[in-house]
Amino acid sequence: MADLNGWIERDVASVWHGFTQMEAYAGNRPVIVERGEGRELIDVEGNRYFDAISSLWVTTLGHGVPELDQAVRDQLGRVAHSTLLGNGNRIVIELAEALAPKVPVDRPRFLFASDGAAAVEQAIKIAFQYWTNQGVTSKTTYLAFGGAYHGDTTGSLAIGDGGFGTDVFDPLRFPVLRTPSLGEPGAVDAAVAAIAEHADQLAAVVLEPLVQGAAGMALIPAVAAVAAAARQHGVLVIHDEVATGFGRTGTLFASEQCGVQPDLLVIGKGITGGYLPLAATVASQQVWEAFLGPDLSEKTFYHGHSYSGNALGCAVALRHLELLDEWDVLANVTERAEQLGRLLAERIEPLDGVAEVRRCGLMTGVELAPPADDLRWGRRVSAACVDRGVLIRPLGDVIVLMPPLTTTDDEIVRVIDALEAAIVEVTGG
């Protein structure tokens, strides 16, 4: 077996990594994972790393969960995949039935996709066609927010804000109405006013409830006022809970804490516990009914994916949903979130190199305060954490902590120990 350097060479020779400058990739000491156990990832040389970012926010219960492994094996004994375009699948139906009472959507219907961006794309197309199906042709744009990120497909990119290295695609973005991030002073009033003024043009308001994840874990207040304004003026509400869903904020969905039932809910990432790609656009009964009509009519939603509702993904998602209840995972999230908040306040916030700490549940952003001539503190602190056996990927100079929902108290201490030492090493204090 090749050593780490050998694997990196093979990686560079054949794989193109997203959001990664490949010319610099090898020099940034990537971890080459071979296997996972519990909440650790193990590289090709046997080194262990606590997965403090849940493998980009998807892993919930850990790696190699026997019950989830078995769910995949059981489904493999039936069928790995069958199309949902014009046909059904037993396990997909069972998953939708299990999700229905748990999602904050009125009498929900599930349109499955393979990832969050694709599900967001579905949502904005559904919102557009919802109005055209009723003869309303003026509602062709969306209200979105500063700092928003909704994915990398052309449509999801358009409703997201600039930055994240995506400005090169600005010519591809269609115009939207954008108001400041809801975390900024006066932003809620600005959004409410924009809805009232432009209601005749707006198909939907699109937002991430409670936390704008890719914006560096930017915290936003309860968004009930925005939803109320949308309802008052006949504008649909889309909640993108790809990042905040499945327990990350302390409730199964962040919308619950906002007291809002969106017209369209987008879920993904944690839906399978990090096992297989799966996402869904969840439509309310009101939205669903707007698409009903004669066979092959123009009211049909002509959109779908080859792997929509993949049977293996749905099987593991169903078992994952059961385990969240059986293991009382949300209770652990509450306990670990309190512990994490306490340790961040005691040991991380006082450090000179830290500008701000933002946290909701187990979603945490530690914003560093690098000098103007050094904008790589985030990368350097993360590398120093990796050296200490904690895997972290920054968002610029924001260190993201998003451990699995089953993380123990000792593992929280392990993360804080590594992060504190890494920040001191890089910043000098």
C-alpha positions as CSV (number, residue, x, y, z in Angstrom):
1,M,0.0,0.0,0.0
2,A,1.3,3.5,-0.9
3,D,2.2,5.9,1.9
4,L,0.3,9.2,2.4
5,N,2.4,11.1,-0.2
6,G,1.8,8.3,-2.7
7,W,-1.9,8.5,-2.2
8,I,-1.8,12.3,-2.5
9,E,0.1,12.0,-5.8
10,R,-2.5,9.5,-7.1
11,D,-5.3,11.8,-5.9
12,V,-3.9,14.9,-7.8
13,A,-3.4,12.8,-10.9
14,S,-7.0,11.7,-11.2
15,V,-9.5,13.6,-9.0
16,W,-10.8,17.2,-9.2
17,H,-11.9,18.4,-5.8
18,G,-14.7,21.0,-5.6
19,F,-14.0,24.4,-3.9
20,T,-10.3,23.5,-4.0
21,Q,-7.3,24.9,-5.9
22,M,-5.8,21.8,-7.2
23,E,-2.3,23.4,-7.9
24,A,-2.1,24.0,-4.1
25,Y,-3.9,20.9,-3.0
26,A,-0.9,18.6,-2.3
27,G,0.8,21.4,-0.3
28,N,-2.2,21.9,2.0
29,R,-1.7,18.5,3.6
30,P,-5.0,16.8,2.7
31,V,-6.2,13.9,4.8
32,I,-6.7,10.8,2.7
33,V,-9.4,8.8,4.4
34,E,-9.5,5.0,4.3
35,R,-12.3,4.2,6.8
36,G,-14.4,5.5,9.6
37,E,-15.2,4.3,13.1
38,G,-17.7,6.0,15.4
39,R,-17.1,9.7,15.1
40,E,-13.5,9.3,13.9
41,L,-12.0,9.1,10.4
42,I,-8.9,7.1,9.8
43,D,-6.4,7.9,7.1
44,V,-4.3,5.6,4.9
45,E,-1.5,5.6,7.5
46,G,-3.8,4.7,10.4
47,N,-4.0,8.2,11.9
48,R,-7.3,9.0,13.6
49,Y,-9.2,12.3,13.4
50,F,-12.3,13.4,15.2
51,D,-14.8,14.4,12.5
52,A,-15.6,17.9,13.8
53,I,-17.4,19.0,10.6
54,S,-19.4,15.8,10.2
55,S,-17.9,15.2,6.8
56,L,-19.2,18.6,5.6
57,W,-22.3,18.7,7.8
58,V,-23.8,15.4,6.7
59,T,-22.9,12.7,9.3
60,T,-25.2,12.7,12.3
61,L,-24.8,9.4,14.2
62,G,-21.2,8.7,13.3
63,H,-19.4,6.4,10.8
64,G,-20.0,2.7,10.6
65,V,-23.3,2.6,12.5
66,P,-24.3,-1.1,12.5
67,E,-28.0,-0.3,12.2
68,L,-27.5,1.9,9.2
69,D,-25.1,-0.5,7.6
70,Q,-27.7,-3.2,8.0
71,A,-30.4,-1.1,6.4
72,V,-28.3,-0.7,3.3
73,R,-27.6,-4.5,3.2
74,D,-31.3,-5.3,3.6
75,Q,-32.3,-3.0,0.8
76,L,-29.6,-4.4,-1.4
77,G,-31.4,-7.7,-1.1
78,R,-34.5,-6.2,-2.6
79,V,-33.5,-3.5,-5.2
80,A,-30.8,-0.9,-5.3
81,H,-32.7,1.6,-7.5
82,S,-35.8,2.0,-9.6
83,T,-37.1,5.1,-11.3
84,L,-39.8,7.3,-9.7
85,L,-40.7,8.9,-13.1
86,G,-44.1,7.4,-13.6
87,N,-43.6,4.5,-11.1
88,G,-43.2,4.0,-7.4
89,N,-41.0,2.2,-4.9
90,R,-42.0,0.7,-1.6
91,I,-39.2,2.1,0.5
92,V,-39.6,5.6,-0.9
93,I,-43.3,5.5,0.1
94,E,-42.4,4.3,3.6
95,L,-39.8,7.1,4.0
96,A,-42.2,9.8,2.9
97,E,-44.9,8.4,5.3
98,A,-42.4,8.5,8.1
99,L,-41.2,12.0,7.4
100,A,-44.7,13.5,6.9
101,P,-45.6,13.9,10.6
102,K,-42.1,15.3,11.4
103,V,-41.6,18.0,8.8
104,P,-43.1,21.5,9.5
105,V,-45.2,21.6,6.3
106,D,-48.9,21.3,5.9
107,R,-49.9,17.9,4.5
108,P,-46.5,17.5,2.8
109,R,-45.6,15.9,-0.5
110,F,-42.0,14.9,-1.2
111,L,-40.1,15.4,-4.4
112,F,-36.8,13.6,-3.9
113,A,-33.4,14.7,-5.4
114,S,-29.8,13.6,-4.9
115,D,-28.4,16.7,-3.1
116,G,-29.4,20.0,-1.5
117,A,-28.6,22.2,-4.5
118,A,-30.8,20.1,-6.8
119,A,-33.6,20.2,-4.2
120,V,-33.3,24.0,-4.0
121,E,-33.5,24.2,-7.8
122,Q,-36.7,22.2,-7.6
123,A,-38.1,24.5,-5.0
124,I,-37.6,27.7,-7.0
125,K,-39.0,26.1,-10.2
126,I,-42.0,24.8,-8.3
127,A,-42.6,28.3,-6.9
128,F,-42.4,29.8,-10.3
129,Q,-44.8,27.3,-11.9
130,Y,-47.2,27.4,-8.9
131,W,-48.1,30.9,-10.1
132,T,-48.1,30.3,-13.8
133,N,-50.4,27.3,-13.3
134,Q,-52.9,29.7,-11.9
135,G,-52.5,32.2,-14.7
136,V,-50.3,34.6,-12.8
137,T,-47.4,35.5,-15.1
138,S,-46.0,38.5,-13.2
139,K,-44.5,36.6,-10.3
140,T,-41.1,35.7,-11.8
141,T,-38.5,36.7,-9.2
142,Y,-37.5,35.9,-5.6
143,L,-36.6,37.7,-2.4
144,A,-33.3,36.5,-1.1
145,F,-30.9,37.7,1.5
146,G,-27.4,39.0,1.9
147,G,-24.9,36.3,2.9
148,A,-27.2,33.5,1.6
149,Y,-25.8,30.3,0.1
150,H,-28.2,27.8,-1.5
151,G,-26.0,25.6,-3.7
152,D,-24.1,25.6,-6.9
153,T,-26.6,24.9,-9.7
154,T,-27.4,27.9,-11.8
155,G,-30.7,28.6,-10.1
156,S,-29.6,28.0,-6.6
157,L,-26.5,30.1,-7.3
158,A,-28.7,33.0,-8.5
159,I,-30.7,33.2,-5.3
160,G,-27.5,32.9,-3.2
161,D,-25.4,35.9,-2.5
162,G,-22.1,36.6,-4.2
163,G,-18.8,35.5,-2.7
164,F,-17.7,32.0,-1.8
165,G,-15.5,32.3,-4.9
166,T,-18.5,32.2,-7.2
167,D,-18.4,35.8,-8.4
168,V,-17.0,34.5,-11.7
169,F,-20.5,33.1,-12.5
170,D,-22.3,36.5,-12.0
171,P,-23.2,36.7,-15.7
172,L,-25.1,33.4,-15.3
173,R,-27.1,34.6,-12.3
174,F,-30.7,35.7,-13.0
175,P,-31.7,38.9,-11.1
176,V,-33.4,38.6,-7.7
177,L,-34.6,41.1,-5.1
178,R,-32.0,41.1,-2.3
179,T,-32.2,42.6,1.1
180,P,-29.6,42.5,3.9
181,S,-29.0,39.3,6.0
182,L,-31.6,39.0,8.6
183,G,-28.9,39.2,11.2
184,E,-28.2,42.8,10.4
185,P,-30.0,45.7,12.2
186,G,-33.2,46.7,10.5
187,A,-33.0,43.8,8.0
188,V,-36.4,42.3,9.0
189,D,-38.1,45.6,8.5
190,A,-36.4,46.0,5.1
191,A,-37.5,42.5,4.0
192,V,-41.1,43.2,5.1
193,A,-41.2,46.4,3.2
194,A,-39.7,44.8,0.1
195,I,-42.3,42.1,0.2
196,A,-45.1,44.7,0.4
197,E,-43.7,46.8,-2.4
198,H,-42.9,44.0,-4.8
199,A,-45.5,41.3,-4.0
200,D,-46.8,41.4,-7.5
201,Q,-43.4,40.3,-8.8
202,L,-42.4,37.8,-6.1
203,A,-42.9,34.1,-6.6
204,A,-41.3,33.3,-3.2
205,V,-39.1,34.4,-0.3
206,V,-36.1,32.1,0.1
207,L,-34.2,31.9,3.4
208,E,-32.2,29.7,5.7
209,P,-34.0,29.7,9.1
210,L,-31.9,30.6,12.2
211,V,-28.5,30.1,10.7
212,Q,-26.9,31.0,7.4
213,G,-24.4,28.2,7.3
214,A,-22.0,29.0,4.5
215,A,-21.9,32.7,5.6
216,G,-19.8,31.6,8.6
217,M,-22.7,30.4,10.8
218,A,-24.3,33.8,10.7
219,L,-27.1,33.8,13.2
220,I,-30.5,35.3,12.2
221,P,-33.4,36.1,14.4
222,A,-36.7,34.3,14.3
223,V,-38.1,34.9,10.9
224,A,-41.8,34.8,11.6
225,A,-42.3,38.4,10.6
226,V,-40.9,37.8,7.2
227,A,-43.2,34.7,6.7
228,A,-46.2,36.7,8.0
229,A,-45.5,39.4,5.5
230,A,-45.2,36.9,2.7
231,R,-48.5,35.3,3.7
232,Q,-50.2,38.7,3.9
233,H,-49.1,39.6,0.4
234,G,-49.5,36.3,-1.4
235,V,-45.9,35.3,-1.7
236,L,-44.7,31.7,-1.1
237,V,-42.1,30.9,1.6
238,I,-39.2,28.6,0.9
239,H,-37.1,27.4,3.8
240,D,-33.7,26.0,2.9
241,E,-33.0,23.6,5.7
242,V,-30.3,21.5,4.0
243,A,-27.8,22.6,6.7
244,T,-30.1,23.2,9.6
245,G,-32.3,20.2,9.3
246,F,-32.2,16.9,11.2
247,G,-31.2,18.1,14.6
248,R,-28.3,20.5,14.1
249,T,-29.9,23.5,15.8
250,G,-31.4,21.5,18.7
251,T,-34.8,20.7,17.1
252,L,-35.4,18.4,14.2
253,F,-35.9,21.4,11.9
254,A,-35.0,25.0,12.6
255,S,-38.4,26.1,11.2
256,E,-39.9,24.7,14.4
257,Q,-38.1,27.3,16.5
258,C,-39.2,30.0,14.2
259,G,-42.8,29.0,14.5
260,V,-43.1,28.9,10.7
261,Q,-44.6,26.4,8.3
262,P,-43.1,27.1,4.9
263,D,-44.9,26.4,1.7
264,L,-41.8,24.7,0.4
265,L,-39.1,23.1,2.6
266,V,-35.7,21.9,1.3
267,I,-34.0,19.1,3.2
268,G,-30.8,17.1,2.6
269,K,-27.3,16.6,4.1
270,G,-28.2,14.8,7.3
271,I,-31.3,13.0,6.0
272,T,-29.4,9.7,5.5
273,G,-27.0,10.3,8.5
274,G,-24.2,10.9,6.0
275,Y,-24.5,7.5,4.3
276,L,-25.8,8.2,0.8
277,P,-26.7,11.2,-1.3
278,L,-30.4,12.2,-0.8
279,A,-32.4,15.3,-0.6
280,A,-36.0,16.4,-1.0
281,T,-38.2,19.3,-1.8
282,V,-41.3,19.2,0.5
283,A,-44.4,20.9,-0.8
284,S,-47.5,21.9,1.1
285,Q,-50.9,20.6,0.1
286,Q,-51.8,24.1,-1.3
287,V,-48.7,24.1,-3.6
288,W,-49.3,20.4,-4.6
289,E,-52.9,21.0,-5.7
290,A,-51.8,23.8,-8.1
291,F,-50.1,21.1,-10.2
292,L,-53.0,18.8,-10.5
293,G,-54.7,18.5,-13.9
294,P,-55.3,16.2,-16.9
295,D,-52.6,13.7,-17.9
296,L,-49.8,15.3,-19.9
297,S,-51.2,18.8,-19.2
298,E,-49.2,21.9,-18.9
299,K,-49.8,21.9,-15.1
300,T,-47.5,18.9,-14.8
301,F,-44.1,19.6,-13.1
302,Y,-41.7,18.5,-15.9
303,H,-38.7,18.0,-13.7
304,G,-37.0,15.0,-12.3
305,H,-33.7,13.1,-11.7
306,S,-32.5,9.7,-12.7
307,Y,-31.6,8.8,-9.2
308,S,-34.5,10.6,-7.5
309,G,-35.6,8.7,-4.5
310,N,-32.8,6.1,-4.7
311,A,-34.0,3.1,-2.8
312,L,-30.7,2.5,-1.0
313,G,-30.7,6.2,0.2
314,C,-34.3,6.0,1.2
315,A,-33.8,2.8,3.2
316,V,-30.9,4.2,5.2
317,A,-32.8,7.5,5.6
318,L,-35.8,5.7,7.1
319,R,-33.7,3.7,9.6
320,H,-31.8,6.9,10.4
321,L,-35.1,8.7,11.2
322,E,-36.1,5.8,13.5
323,L,-32.7,5.9,15.3
324,L,-33.0,9.6,16.0
325,D,-36.1,8.8,18.1
326,E,-34.9,5.5,19.5
327,W,-31.6,6.9,20.8
328,D,-33.2,10.3,21.9
329,V,-30.5,12.0,19.9
330,L,-32.0,15.5,20.3
331,A,-31.6,15.2,24.1
332,N,-27.8,14.6,23.6
333,V,-27.7,17.6,21.2
334,T,-29.1,19.8,23.9
335,E,-26.6,18.6,26.5
336,R,-23.6,18.8,24.2
337,A,-24.7,22.2,22.9
338,E,-24.8,23.6,26.4
339,Q,-21.4,22.1,27.2
340,L,-19.9,23.4,23.9
341,G,-21.3,26.9,24.6
342,R,-19.8,27.0,28.0
343,L,-16.4,25.9,26.9
344,L,-16.4,28.3,23.9
345,A,-17.2,31.2,26.3
346,E,-14.5,30.1,28.9
347,R,-11.6,29.1,26.6
348,I,-12.1,30.3,23.0
349,E,-13.9,33.7,23.1
350,P,-11.2,35.3,25.4
351,L,-8.4,34.5,22.9
352,D,-6.8,37.6,21.2
353,G,-7.1,35.9,17.9
354,V,-10.8,35.4,18.1
355,A,-13.2,38.2,16.9
356,E,-16.6,36.5,17.5
357,V,-18.2,33.1,18.3
358,R,-21.6,32.3,16.9
359,R,-23.5,29.2,17.9
360,C,-27.0,27.6,17.4
361,G,-27.3,24.1,18.8
362,L,-24.2,22.3,17.6
363,M,-23.7,24.6,14.6
364,T,-20.7,26.9,15.6
365,G,-18.6,29.5,13.8
366,V,-15.5,30.9,15.4
367,E,-14.5,34.0,13.5
368,L,-10.8,34.7,13.7
369,A,-9.3,38.2,13.6
370,P,-6.3,38.1,11.3
371,P,-4.3,41.2,10.5
372,A,-4.9,42.8,7.2
373,D,-1.8,41.2,5.7
374,D,-2.7,37.6,6.7
375,L,-6.0,36.3,5.5
376,R,-5.1,32.6,5.9
377,W,-5.6,32.2,9.6
378,G,-8.6,29.9,9.0
379,R,-6.6,27.6,6.8
380,R,-3.7,27.6,9.2
381,V,-5.8,27.0,12.4
382,S,-7.6,24.1,10.7
383,A,-4.3,22.6,9.7
384,A,-3.0,22.9,13.2
385,C,-6.2,21.2,14.5
386,V,-5.6,18.3,12.0
387,D,-2.1,18.0,13.4
388,R,-3.9,17.4,16.8
389,G,-6.3,14.8,15.5
390,V,-9.3,17.0,14.9
391,L,-10.6,17.4,11.3
392,I,-11.9,20.9,10.5
393,R,-12.5,22.8,7.3
394,P,-12.8,26.6,7.6
395,L,-15.0,29.0,5.8
396,G,-12.4,31.7,5.0
397,D,-11.3,32.9,8.4
398,V,-14.3,31.3,10.2
399,I,-13.6,28.0,11.9
400,V,-16.7,25.8,11.6
401,L,-17.5,23.3,14.3
402,M,-20.4,20.9,13.5
403,P,-19.7,17.6,15.3
404,P,-22.0,14.6,14.9
405,L,-25.2,14.7,17.0
406,T,-24.0,11.7,19.1
407,T,-20.8,13.4,20.2
408,T,-19.8,12.7,23.8
409,D,-18.8,15.1,26.5
410,D,-15.1,13.9,26.3
411,E,-15.1,14.5,22.5
412,I,-16.4,18.1,22.9
413,V,-13.4,18.6,25.3
414,R,-11.1,17.0,22.7
415,V,-12.3,19.5,20.0
416,I,-11.9,22.5,22.3
417,D,-8.5,21.4,23.5
418,A,-7.3,21.1,19.9
419,L,-8.9,24.4,18.7
420,E,-7.6,26.4,21.6
421,A,-4.0,25.1,21.1
422,A,-4.3,25.7,17.3
423,I,-5.5,29.3,17.7
424,V,-2.7,30.1,20.1
425,E,-0.1,28.5,17.9
426,V,-1.2,30.4,14.8
427,T,-2.1,33.8,16.3
428,G,0.3,33.9,19.2
429,G,-2.5,34.2,21.8
